[in-house]
Amino acid sequence: MTKLDSWKMGGAALLLCAATAIAASAQTFTTLYTFTGGRDGGSPYGLLIASGKLYGTAEFGGNQVGKCGIGCGTVWALSPQRRLLDVPFELVEGANPQGGLITDGAGYAYGTAYRGGDKDAGTIFAVNQTGIIPLHSFGYQGDGGGPIGNLARDTSGNLYGATIGGGAYGSGTVFEVDGFGRQETILWSFTGKSDGGYPDAGLIIDDNNQVYGTTELGGDQNCLPPNGCGTVFIANETGLGVLHTFTGSPDGAQPTAGLTFGRDGRVYGTTGFGGTDNLGTVFRIEDNGRDRVLYSFTGLSDGAEPFTSLIFDSSGSLYGGTAQGGAFGYGTIFKLSPSGIFTVLYTFTGGADGAIPTSLTLDSAGNLYGTALKGGDPLCLCGTVFKITRQ
């Protein structure tokens, strides 16, 4: 099961939104790289800026020999001169990464691979200039399977993440491993009931080493789909607490993107469905634990089914991407100001520019960089890396 497997489109009737949508101001869109599906990889996820380069993962491609068939995926780096450097996965290291990278600032980056490893249940890996280093191999029933999304790292170097399946009840786990991958602690095994189930995104961590995340299902058992509409949770070594249980309308349903801390210290995120038109929401968890809907998508020019994690600029405006909707149906990049003004910055055509944005990041000048899962090369449709320059 991947992030896209569980999607289903809802209706797109035009109703009132929780914020005002306006047309985009002048922006310059540039395609920085087009993936070929060969050694460079295909279907990019995640984006990290470090030392003047862009780093990310690709779900397939790389070495197209052995058990992975079309390739186990790559870790790639894109320099300002647009030269792509790539490191292919081997099955023992992991396969089919569906999350980005985090860095320790000392030359290593860390990520998860959805498959591969000893039992083909996924891995945690480190990567440096010499290659990919497997740190932990998941066993599915015991510690979970199918790690997905970005890891979080505490000041001691411990890594935290989630698996979409496996664990004691088959509904996923929250885990902690030390920076060497030698010791693992399962912080929580989801039951798929009131605590949630099937966490489909990475985690974020606060100053107290508490991690926050979302589950795609579970929670309110009366909420459609029948297995619940998902939760927002907080976990540490003493257990797990549910911050919010989604009800479908008006708060949203099935969050599939990672959470973000705002400048105000609150937790922000998106849901892929639910809201006014069942096409997704942008939300904030208030201090009292209640969910406040900041925007509800219509599926028209604004987009539908937000898919990227949100990011903030220095003024407090947030940015994200939708997997559907827009003028061509291939997703949008949007901005939401602190006062609630919603702006579409770019609409994907599904052609050379790409389709279905998967990640966003900002540089120090306020320019946006991102990855698109599909589109690009017309023969491959293997995705792109793009830049949106502020005017």
N, C-alpha and C positions, 0 to 999 in steps of 0.2 A: 504494500500500500504506500503510495506517495502522496505528497501534498495535493496533487491534482486529481487523484483517484476519487475522492469523495465529493467533488464539486457537483453542484446541480444548479442550473439557472432558475431564478424565480421570475415573477412578473415584473414588468417595467412601466407600470402606470405612473403618470406624473402627479406627485403629491407635494405638499410643502416640505422643505428640508429644515434641518435644525440650524442652518446658517445660510447666508446669502452667497450664491455662486455668481462669479463674474468671469468675463473672458480674460485670457492671459495677456499680460503686457508683453512687450517685445523680448523674446528670448532667442538665443542661437543654439540650435541642436546640432551636434556633431557625432557621427559614428566613429569611434576610436578604433574598434577592432570588430571583425566579423569572423566568427568561429566556423571551421570547415568540417568538424566532426572527425578529423584525422588525429594526428599526434597532438594538436593543440587542444582538443577536447570539443565538447558540445553541450549545450544547455547549462550556461553558467549560473552559479549561485554565489551570493555573498560578495562583499567588497570591502577592502581594507586599504587605507592609504598609509604608507610607511616609507620613510626615506625617499620621498619623491616618486614612488612607484605605486601602482594599483595592484593589489593581490586578490585572488579569488579562487574558487574551485569550479570544476566542470563535471557534470554528472556522468558523462560517458566520454568515449574517445580515449586517446592516449595510445598505449600499445595494443594493437588490435590482433593479438595472438593469445592463445590460451583459453581459459575458461570464461573470460568475460565477453568473448565474441566481438562486440562493437567497441570494446574497451572499457576499463574499470573507472575511467575518469582521470582528471588531472588537477594539480595545483598549478596555477599560472600567475605570472607577473607581467605587467605591461608598463614599459618605461615611457617617459615623455616623448621619446622618438617613435613610439608605437611599436616597438619591437616586442614580440611576445616570447617570454621564456616559460617553458612548461616542464613539469615533473609528472610523469605518468604513474598511476597507482598499479601495484601488483596485487593480486587477490589476497595474499597473506597480510598486506598492509591495510586493506580495506577496499571498498568498491562503491561507486555511485554516491559520492558525497552530495548532500542536499542542504548544506549550510555553509556559512562563511568561516572566516578565520579570525582568531584573536592573537595578539602578540604579547610577549613578555618583556619587550624592549631590549632583550639581550641577544637577538638574532634568531629566536625560535618563534614560530607560529603554531597554533593548535587548532584542531578541528575534529569533526566526526565524519565517518563514512557509514552510509545507511546499510550496506551489505559488506560481505567479505569477512576476513578474520578466520579464526579456528573453526567456528561453527556457522559461518555465513550469516551471522546475526549482527554484523557491524563492528566498528572499531573506533577508538580514540587514537589520534595520531599527532605527532609533532613533525614539523618540516623546517629544514634550514637549507642552506645553499648546497649541501651534499646530498639531499634526498629526503624521503619520507621515512619516519621512524614510528613503527607501531608501538603504542603505549599500553593499550588494553583491548582485549577481544571479548565481546559479549557472548553470553551463553543462552540467551533468550528466556528460559523458564526461571532461572535464578535471579539474574540481574537485569533482565530486559533484553530487548532486541529492536533493531532499527533506530539507532540514535539519529536525531534529526535537529537541524537548526544550530545556532551558535552556542558555544560553550561560554560559561562565565568563569572568571579566575579571581581568587581572593589574594590578599597581600602576601600570604604564605606560599603561593604557587599552586594551591589545590584547584582542581577543575571540577565544574558542576555542569550537568546537562540532563537531558530527558530522552527516554526512548519511547517510541510510539506504541510499542507492543511488548509482550513478555511480562516478566515479573510474576509475583505470586498469584495474580488473578488474570493475567493475560491482557491487562488494559494499560500497560506501560509503567514506567518508573521515573523517579528523580534520583540521580546518583551523584556521588562525590568520589573522585580519585585523586591521589596525590600526583604531583607534577611528574613523577617517574612512571606512573601507571602501575605501581606495585601493590597498592592497597586501595580497595574499593569499599565504599559504604553505600548501601541503599537507604536513602533518606525516606522514601515512600514508594509503596507499590499501590497503584490505583486500582480501585474495585470496579470502576465504571458506573458507580452509583452517585451518592451525594457529593463525594469527594472529587468527582470528575473521572475522565478516562481518555486515553489516547492523546497525550500531549504532542502537538504537531508543530512545535516551534522551540527555539532556544530559550535560554534563561538570562535574566539580568540579576545583579547582586548589589546589595546596599552596603553601607559601611559597617554593619553589624554581621556581615557574612550570612545574611538571609537572602535566599534566592526567590525570585518571582517568575511565574510563568502562566501559561494557559493550557487548558485541555479543550480539544475540539468537541468532545461529547461528554456525557455524564452530567451530573448536576440535577436539575429539575427533571424528573422522570416523566412529567406530564407535558414537557415541551417537545414539540416536533423538531427534528426527527425523533423516533420513539426512544432512542438511547440518550436523550437529553441534548441540550443546546450548548453545553460547555461551561467552564468556570475560569476564574482568575484565582490563583493560589499563591501562598507564601510557604516556604519550607526551610527548615534548618535541621540540625542534628537531633532535635527533640520531637520532630514530626512535621505535620502539614496542617495548614489552616486555609479555609476557603474564604477569599475576600469578596467574591461576587459570583453569583449563580445566574447565568443568562436565561432569559425567559422568551426570547425571540422578538417580541415587540413590546416596547419601543427600543429596548436596550441592545438588541442584536443577538446573533447566534453563530456558533462554530468559528471561534477565533483560530486562525491558522498562521498568523504572523507573530513575531516576537514582540514583547513589551518594551517600553522606553520610559526612562525617568525624565520628567520635564524639569525646567529650571526651578520650578516651585517645589520640587521634591516628590510630586505626585506621580502615579503610574498612569501612562497613556498607552492605548492600543487600538486595534481594529478588530471587527468581526467580519467574516466573509459573507455572512447572510444576516437575515433579520433586519430590524429597523423598520422604517415606514413602508418601504417597498420590497422588503425581503432581499435587498441587494447589498447589505453591509452598512457598517457604521464606523465612525471614529468616536472613541469614548475616553473618559478619564475616571479613575477611581478617586472619589472624594475622601476627605479625612475621616468621615463617618462610615466609610466602606461602601457607600452607595455609588452606583454607576451613573455618570452624567453623559448623555449623548451630545457630542459636539457637532456631529454632522451625520446625516443619513443619506445614502447614495440613491439616485434615481435610475441609474442605468442609461441615462441619456448622455449629454456631452460631458458630464462630470465623471462618468465611469461607473463600474460596478465590481463588487468582490475585491476589496482592497487586499493586497497580497504581500507587499513589502512591509518591513518594520518601519515605524515612523522615526524621523530624525528632526532635530531642532536646530535653528540658527541662533545667532547671538541676540536677536530681538525677541525670541520666544515664539516665532512662527514655526509651524511644523510642516513636514513634507512627507509624501508617501506616493505609492503607485497602486493602481488597480489592475486586475488581471483581465477584466472584460470592460465593455462599454466604450464610450468615446465615439467620435464620428465614424470610425471604421470598425469598431467592435474588438480592438486588440489591446485596449487598456489606455490608461492616462497617467501622467505625473501631475500631482496636485499640491497646492499650498493652502494652509489654513492659518490665518492670522490670529493673534491673541484676542482680537475683537470679534472673531467668528466669520471673517470674510473668506470665502472659499474661491480659489482661483485655479483654473486648469492651465498648467504651464506647458504641457505638451500632450498631443494625442498620437498614439502609434498607428501606423498604417499597415503593419504586418509585412512590409517590404524590406528594403535595405536598412531601415532604421531599427527593425526588430518588432517583437510582440511579447506581451506578458512580462512587464518589469518584475524582477525578483529581488533587487536590493538597491539601496541608495546610500550615498555618503556625501559629505560636504568638505571642500577644502577651506583653507584659511581665508581665501578671498570670497567665499560664499558661492562658488560654482558647484553645481551638482554633478556627480558621477553615478552611473548605475549600470546594471546588467539587465538584459532582456533574455528570457528563457528560449524564445523561438524567433523566427524571422531571420533576416540577414541574407546569407547566401541562398539564392532561389532553389538550388539543387539540394541543399542540406536542411535549411531552416533551423540551424543549430544555435542561433542566438548571437547577441552582440554585446559590446561594451560601449557606452555612450557618455556624452558630456552635455550638460545644459549650462551655457554661459549666461550669467546675469548681465543685463544691459543697464 
